[in-house]
Amino acid sequence: MSFSVAVSGASGYAGGEVLRLLASHPDVTIGAITAHSNAGAPLGELQPHLHALGNRELVETTVANLAGHDVVFLALPHGASAGIAAQLPEDTLVIDAGADHRLEDPIAWEKFYGSAHAGTWPYGLPELPGHRERLRGARRIAVPGCYPTSSLLALAPGFAAGLLEPGDVVIVSASGTSGAGKSAKVNLLGSEVMGGMNPYGVGGGHRHTPEIEQGLSAAAGEQVTISFTPTLAPMSRGILTTATAKVRPGTTATALREAWSAAYADEPFVHLLPEGRWPHTKAVLGSNHTVLQLALDEHSGRVVVTCAIDNLTKGTAGGAVQSMNIALGLEETAGLTHQGAAP
């Protein structure tokens, strides 16, 4: 059986990445490909790497164009998904790559996004405890943010095992420029980015902060408080996250490694590296894979976890397709067998 799929926001980075993965998916047929300001243009002008779809014309992002498909991917700016999703049939699988349906707390949503909360959908990070079960048969799925994906995969096993203190968590992430989207911005010009790095959203101001706290708190069974600092790295794609937390008294390096090993032993896309090897963003470039390593800093009593993902694949489109596979009862790895690209 082949499922018909529509992709909105197809001229952007996230929508283009969804199409790249779907183009080699054995169980889907790509239907409507939509955009807003670029409607009417051939896809190949805006996504020249998508050769198999290059002659397809982008149509307007409307409910009429998206309806009638088995699956709809919404790769739209934050705040733009909820209105469209509410008008799509209940039996359509709608996968929102934006933030509209990720947060459970309406107050947190209004504080960080400045609009009315649209509700909460099942969270598309199946590697978190209990989440794969919630995705099976779901017809509405919220794709995690890219920073939360790397941060939650880095620390959730320790909180789920009761090994980490909830009140002193520090996360620093470096992201490639594609995480900011495709709109032209002066600070993302090549001459501005090359040869340097800079932080932004410092002091708890980044919108992904409540999403990370939400996921870690659920894993811990108690409120987790984080300090999150994102940085911009001179690369087009990839995230390298370094996350640290205080360990509970008596926790050993062996206990920590056993917790992470047990959590990801059967996961097809999350890999705890052998001791002595540390993650590199190039190792996951263009793939849905995640690589992690951890160490116990005995001097400070903290676990240090480093996690690398591709922000456009595992951090967005790959997680979306993986969640679609689970929801539809397909092989979870379908369309996601790409290995990392090197050098």
Summary of the structure (lengths in Angstrom):
residues: 343
radius of gyration: 19.4
end to end distance: 37.4
largest distance: 62.6
contacts: 1198
relative contact order: 0.15
helix: 32%
strand: 23%
